[in-house]
């Protein structure tokens, strides 16, 4: 199941995103970028307590 109500931090600002939270070993999250493109990450579920999920664009 995809959670399309997820918020994703991009450059310190929360933007609408989507999270896939159905697999026992991984967690997926992503968002569309305002300037075009998409950012995604697939992370090991066992490490989520130790991870801050944030994205930063390159200039």
HELIX and SHEET records of a PDB file:
HELIX    1   1 UNK A   45  UNK A   50  5                                   6    
SHEET    1   A 5 UNK A  38  UNK A  44  0                                        
SHEET    2   A 5 UNK A  26  UNK A  32 -1                                        
SHEET    3   A 5 UNK A  13  UNK A  20 -1                                        
SHEET    4   A 5 UNK A   2  UNK A  10 -1                                        
SHEET    5   A 5 UNK A  54  UNK A  55  1                                        
END                                                                             
